[in-house]
Amino acid sequence: MTQQDPSDGIEHLFADTVRDTMGSAVYGDWRSIHNADAVPLAFGFPYPESFPNEELAAATDSLLSSEPERALQYGGGDHADGLRDLVVDRARDRGIDCAAETVHVTNGATRAIDTVCRTFLEPGDEVVVEAPTFMGALGIFRNHGAAVTGVTVDEEGLDVDALADDLASRARCGAAQPKLVYTIPDFQNPTGVTMATDRRERLLDLAERYDFVVLEDDP
Ligand SMILES: Cc1ncc(COP(=O)(O)O)c(C=O)c1O
């Protein structure tokens, strides 16, 4: 057994995926940008005035009073059960018809993207993303050993024609097709564009034809 220099600590035990990202700021160096005119293109920072601080404080207070034994317990309580129904109602308001048993609640989009990757990806599988895209998602795809390729974005969102050409040429030469296409169709990060309806429909047709999953990120 090789003796490690104690001053190395435990870094030599880190996984390759961690080692590869060491030394680079995971979410970019936006914190060091002091110019007031600079627009950080990493996170889609929510508008602070839109934070429902008072409503959240009141809801937390009410929940802890009404379900003191269960609110913080594993599995939640009555309200946790009701949350999926609430998600279904809100989705329906936006034209998405889904059932509560198809809703999986996560603590944020990052976790949801990771869960989708765990569900569908083997190392080496290909993920198509919009170019440019949200870099947090790129980090997750890389952590799952995915090969990431980009398709350009224009004023109407993902260039679905370019994607269709790419998929067709893969089919012609018998190359592997992507498992996932990751898209941010509304107010895309970082470009801010929204995907045209006909492109959305075309993307779904392509997903059926070439058998891939569309991972829609709608923050
Ligand atoms: C497109 C997109 N997806 C996901 C996230 C992260 O979401 P969450 O904080 O819910 O994990 C961001 C944050 O900026 C984002 O812009």
PDBQT file of the ligand as one rigid body, heavy atoms in Angstrom, charges set to zero:
ROOT
HETATM    1  C1  LIG A 301     -32.889  27.342 -16.182  1.00  0.00    +0.000 C 
HETATM    2  C2  LIG A 301     -32.612  27.092 -14.731  1.00  0.00    +0.000 A 
HETATM    3  N1  LIG A 301     -32.843  25.873 -14.226  1.00  0.00    +0.000 NA
HETATM    4  C3  LIG A 301     -32.603  25.607 -12.935  1.00  0.00    +0.000 A 
HETATM    5  C4  LIG A 301     -32.095  26.574 -12.072  1.00  0.00    +0.000 A 
HETATM    6  C5  LIG A 301     -31.846  26.210 -10.645  1.00  0.00    +0.000 C 
HETATM    7  O1  LIG A 301     -33.061  25.930 -10.031  1.00  0.00    +0.000 OA
HETATM    8  P1  LIG A 301     -33.156  25.481  -8.505  1.00  0.00    +0.000 P 
HETATM    9  O2  LIG A 301     -32.588  26.586  -7.691  1.00  0.00    +0.000 OA
HETATM   10  O3  LIG A 301     -34.639  25.299  -8.293  1.00  0.00    +0.000 OA
HETATM   11  O4  LIG A 301     -32.400  24.211  -8.334  1.00  0.00    +0.000 OA
HETATM   12  C6  LIG A 301     -31.828  27.858 -12.561  1.00  0.00    +0.000 A 
HETATM   13  C7  LIG A 301     -31.276  28.903 -11.714  1.00  0.00    +0.000 C 
HETATM   14  O5  LIG A 301     -30.927  29.964 -12.157  1.00  0.00    +0.000 OA
HETATM   15  C8  LIG A 301     -32.094  28.120 -13.927  1.00  0.00    +0.000 A 
HETATM   16  O6  LIG A 301     -31.860  29.319 -14.454  1.00  0.00    +0.000 OA
ENDROOT
TORSDOF 0
